[in-house]
Amino acid sequence: MTAPGSAPDTWRELARLMTASLPDLADPDAARIVADLTPAARGRIRAHLTAYPDALVSGASAAPRSVQALITTLANHGVTGVRAPACLRCGRVRPLRRAVPGGRVCLGC
């Protein structure tokens, strides 16, 4: 794990993207959460938050699974304001594992 002060620029950028939409998320907490992510997840999440800055709070079903997992992690850490994505078809908040045109759907749909 890399210490927050010596984190790569891409890690700091991801932490900034997270705190921009979540004012209750402290910078050190964001840095720790980013450090705990896998390199692949960091890349996917950073790309998605760059394209969709409100993805952590919108509940949009287009969020990739790595963003869904991050939202769960943030909620488990007590961060307020996060909103889990809802299924594009049924509207339920569940793991959205299947990508379809326009977003993602739960396995039941």
C-alpha positions as CSV (number, residue, x, y, z in Angstrom):
1,M,0.0,0.0,0.0
2,T,1.3,3.4,-0.9
3,A,1.2,6.2,1.6
4,P,-1.1,9.1,0.7
5,G,1.7,11.6,0.4
6,S,3.6,9.4,-2.1
7,A,0.7,8.2,-4.2
8,P,1.0,8.4,-8.0
9,D,-0.7,11.3,-9.7
10,T,-3.4,9.0,-11.2
11,W,-4.3,7.9,-7.6
12,R,-4.6,11.5,-6.5
13,E,-6.7,12.3,-9.5
14,L,-9.0,9.5,-8.7
15,A,-9.3,10.6,-5.1
16,R,-10.1,14.1,-6.3
17,L,-12.8,12.8,-8.6
18,M,-14.4,11.0,-5.7
19,T,-14.3,13.9,-3.3
20,A,-15.6,16.3,-5.9
21,S,-19.0,14.6,-5.8
22,L,-18.9,13.5,-2.2
23,P,-18.1,16.5,0.0
24,D,-18.4,14.4,3.2
25,L,-15.5,12.2,2.0
26,A,-12.3,13.4,3.6
27,D,-9.2,13.5,1.4
28,P,-7.2,11.0,3.6
29,D,-10.1,8.6,3.5
30,A,-10.4,8.8,-0.3
31,A,-6.6,8.2,-0.6
32,R,-6.9,5.1,1.6
33,I,-9.8,3.7,-0.4
34,V,-8.0,4.4,-3.7
35,A,-4.8,2.7,-2.4
36,D,-6.9,-0.4,-1.5
37,L,-8.2,-0.8,-5.1
38,T,-6.6,-3.1,-7.6
39,P,-4.7,-1.4,-10.4
40,A,-7.4,-2.5,-13.0
41,A,-10.2,-1.2,-10.8
42,R,-8.5,2.2,-10.3
43,G,-8.2,2.6,-14.1
44,R,-11.8,1.6,-14.8
45,I,-13.2,3.8,-12.1
46,R,-11.0,6.8,-13.0
47,A,-12.1,6.5,-16.7
48,H,-15.8,6.2,-15.7
49,L,-15.7,9.1,-13.2
50,T,-13.9,11.3,-15.8
51,A,-16.7,10.6,-18.3
52,Y,-19.5,10.6,-15.7
53,P,-18.5,12.8,-12.7
54,D,-21.8,12.2,-10.9
55,A,-21.6,8.4,-11.1
56,L,-21.2,7.9,-7.4
57,V,-24.3,9.9,-6.6
58,S,-26.6,9.5,-9.6
59,G,-27.7,5.9,-9.3
60,A,-27.3,5.5,-13.1
61,S,-27.3,1.9,-14.3
62,A,-24.4,2.4,-16.7
63,A,-21.8,2.2,-13.8
64,P,-19.4,-0.7,-14.4
65,R,-19.1,-3.3,-11.7
66,S,-15.9,-1.7,-10.3
67,V,-17.8,1.5,-9.7
68,Q,-20.6,-0.5,-8.1
69,A,-18.1,-2.1,-5.8
70,L,-16.6,1.3,-4.9
71,I,-20.1,2.7,-4.1
72,T,-20.6,-0.3,-1.7
73,T,-17.2,0.3,-0.1
74,L,-18.0,4.0,0.4
75,A,-21.4,3.3,1.9
76,N,-19.8,0.7,4.2
77,H,-17.3,3.4,5.4
78,G,-20.3,5.6,6.3
79,V,-19.9,8.1,3.4
80,T,-23.2,9.8,2.9
81,G,-24.5,10.8,-0.5
82,V,-23.5,7.7,-2.5
83,R,-26.3,6.2,-4.5
84,A,-26.1,2.6,-5.8
85,P,-27.1,2.1,-9.4
86,A,-30.6,0.7,-10.1
87,C,-31.4,-1.9,-12.7
88,L,-32.3,-0.3,-16.1
89,R,-35.3,-2.6,-16.5
90,C,-36.8,-3.2,-13.0
91,G,-35.4,-0.3,-11.1
92,R,-34.2,-2.4,-8.2
93,V,-30.9,-1.7,-6.5
94,R,-29.0,-5.0,-6.9
95,P,-25.7,-6.0,-8.4
96,L,-25.9,-5.2,-12.1
97,R,-23.9,-7.8,-13.8
98,R,-25.2,-7.7,-17.4
99,A,-24.5,-4.8,-19.8
100,V,-27.2,-4.0,-22.2
101,P,-27.8,-1.1,-24.6
102,G,-28.3,2.0,-22.4
103,G,-26.9,0.6,-19.1
104,R,-26.8,-2.5,-16.9
105,V,-29.4,-4.9,-15.7
106,C,-29.7,-7.4,-12.8
107,L,-29.5,-11.1,-13.4
108,G,-33.3,-11.4,-12.8
109,C,-33.9,-9.2,-15.8
